[in-house]
């Protein structure tokens, strides 16, 4: 039989401290497994080293990804619902995008928002 107590109309089960510690460890392990499964469930894209080199060198992320996807400025602007001159300004760094525009561009390029964030 399991020991229980009642406090404030709520019922609690009493377990030995070692059992409780093991349960906490198991819950932590379960959280790790779920996080791993979420990551593994997402398709991973492998990119060429040349693309990574350009990003590390500080080239405009938007331009690098657009070119990697084989899109013209006109095509990407249309997919993202923005004007081509605005996209050009973003790529040249003369304007900063709003969060909504950044999200639209990330979606149009099939990227996570983090991939475009500076």
C-alpha positions as CSV (number, residue, x, y, z in Angstrom):
1,X,0.0,0.0,0.0
2,X,1.2,3.5,-0.9
3,X,1.4,6.2,1.8
4,X,-0.5,9.3,1.0
5,X,-1.3,12.6,2.7
6,X,-4.0,15.2,2.0
7,X,-3.3,18.9,2.2
8,X,-5.6,21.7,1.1
9,X,-8.0,19.2,-0.6
10,X,-5.1,17.8,-2.7
11,X,-3.8,14.3,-2.3
12,X,-0.1,13.6,-2.3
13,X,1.8,10.3,-2.7
14,X,4.8,9.7,-0.4
15,X,7.8,8.0,-2.0
16,X,11.2,7.3,-0.7
17,X,13.8,10.0,-1.5
18,X,15.9,7.7,-3.7
19,X,12.7,6.9,-5.7
20,X,12.0,10.6,-6.1
21,X,15.5,11.4,-7.2
22,X,15.3,8.6,-9.8
23,X,12.0,9.9,-11.0
24,X,13.5,13.4,-11.5
25,X,16.4,11.9,-13.4
26,X,14.0,9.9,-15.6
27,X,11.9,13.0,-16.3
28,X,15.0,15.0,-17.2
29,X,16.1,12.1,-19.6
30,X,12.6,12.1,-21.1
31,X,12.9,15.8,-21.8
32,X,16.2,15.3,-23.5
33,X,14.8,12.4,-25.6
34,X,11.9,14.6,-26.7
35,X,14.2,17.5,-27.6
36,X,16.4,15.1,-29.6
37,X,13.4,13.6,-31.4
38,X,12.2,17.2,-32.3
39,X,15.6,18.0,-33.9
40,X,15.9,14.7,-35.7
41,X,12.4,15.0,-37.0
42,X,13.3,18.1,-38.9
43,X,14.9,17.5,-42.2
44,X,18.5,18.7,-42.1
45,X,19.9,20.6,-45.0
46,X,23.6,20.3,-45.9
47,X,25.2,23.3,-47.5
48,X,28.4,23.6,-49.4
49,X,31.5,24.9,-47.6
50,X,31.6,27.8,-50.0
51,X,28.3,29.1,-48.7
52,X,29.4,28.8,-45.1
53,X,32.7,30.6,-46.0
54,X,30.8,33.5,-47.5
55,X,28.6,33.8,-44.4
56,X,31.6,33.6,-42.0
57,X,33.3,36.3,-44.2
58,X,30.4,38.6,-43.4
59,X,28.7,38.7,-46.7
60,X,25.0,39.7,-46.6
61,X,23.2,36.6,-45.4
62,X,20.1,37.4,-47.5
63,X,22.1,37.7,-50.7
64,X,24.2,34.6,-50.0
65,X,21.1,32.5,-49.4
66,X,19.2,33.9,-52.3
67,X,22.0,33.1,-54.7
68,X,22.4,29.6,-53.1
69,X,18.7,29.0,-53.8
70,X,19.2,30.1,-57.4
71,X,16.7,33.0,-57.2
72,X,16.9,36.4,-58.8
73,X,16.0,39.5,-56.7
74,X,12.8,39.7,-58.7
75,X,11.8,36.1,-57.9
76,X,12.6,36.4,-54.2
77,X,10.9,39.7,-53.8
78,X,7.7,38.3,-55.4
79,X,7.8,35.2,-53.2
80,X,8.2,37.3,-50.1
81,X,5.7,39.9,-51.1
82,X,8.0,42.9,-51.1
83,X,9.3,45.1,-53.9
84,X,12.5,44.4,-55.8
85,X,14.1,47.8,-54.9
86,X,13.4,47.2,-51.2
87,X,15.1,43.7,-51.5
88,X,18.0,45.3,-53.2
89,X,18.3,47.9,-50.4
90,X,18.2,45.0,-47.8
91,X,20.9,43.1,-49.6
92,X,23.1,46.2,-49.8
93,X,22.6,47.0,-46.1
94,X,21.1,50.4,-46.7
95,X,17.8,49.4,-45.1
96,X,17.0,47.1,-42.2
97,X,14.0,44.7,-42.6
98,X,11.1,44.6,-40.1
99,X,10.5,41.3,-38.3
100,X,7.5,40.6,-40.5
101,X,9.6,41.1,-43.7
102,X,12.4,39.0,-42.3
103,X,10.0,36.2,-41.5
104,X,8.5,36.4,-45.1
105,X,12.0,36.3,-46.6
106,X,13.0,33.3,-44.4
107,X,9.9,31.5,-45.4
108,X,10.4,32.3,-49.1
109,X,14.0,30.9,-48.8
110,X,12.9,27.9,-46.8
111,X,15.1,28.9,-43.9
112,X,14.7,29.4,-40.1
113,X,14.6,33.0,-39.1
114,X,17.9,32.5,-37.3
115,X,19.6,31.9,-40.7
116,X,18.9,35.4,-41.8
117,X,19.3,37.2,-38.5
118,X,22.6,39.2,-38.2
